[in-house]
């Protein structure tokens, strides 16, 4: 089953009324019954950003389901305990997405590490598919980790570092995404281009800085080691 084309509405933990996903309905909106800050997405859908403390309360009280919007490798390494793998379009695809089996009344919380670029993309696609009660964690996975909340994965105890890659693109591409991909691993991050053409890619990483990465902007592509890419401003 491909989540991009099929929407199932069978059983899941449900609550009140909510919405959320990418599709053809430009009028799709999130319920946002808590009046959270909204994140605008390229699809034109505004995604409510839930504070991590509220997300944890929902988690603790079993009032929401959690969906990891990153790549499979990132999900396997470190994730919110109990979260399902449900990647954003920029992070890949899956043949069987557990979210397709959830009722559209389900409160869904998406997250990523950037802190909410991939997660807002995934949340927007869910809202567009009819999951109106969909939220993205405002502080991302990092906020969850800093809160000491439950985690699972093969590298939970690894030495993680935050790396930032700064770059510039043509300002005509403002609002579009720049993609960072580890060439030999299934690892992706994205960031939006600002009005002045600048962008900052954030990467939480526990590997070697000698690993090869690729930065893909709308008007150029640059490859190099993580050490090289973080040492100077990237441009075309």
Secondary structure, DSSP 8 states (H G I E B T S, - for coil): --TTT----------S--EEE-SS-TT-----TT---EEE-TTS-EEEEE-HHHHHHHHHTT--EEEE-S-HHHHHHSEETT-EE---GGG---SS-GGGGS-TT--EEEE-SSSSHHHHHHHHHHHHEEEEBEEEETTHHHHHHHTT--EESTTTTS--EEEEEEEE--GGGTT-EEEEEETTSS-EEEEE--TTSEEEEEEEE-S-TTSEEEEEETTEEEEEEHHHHTTS-B--
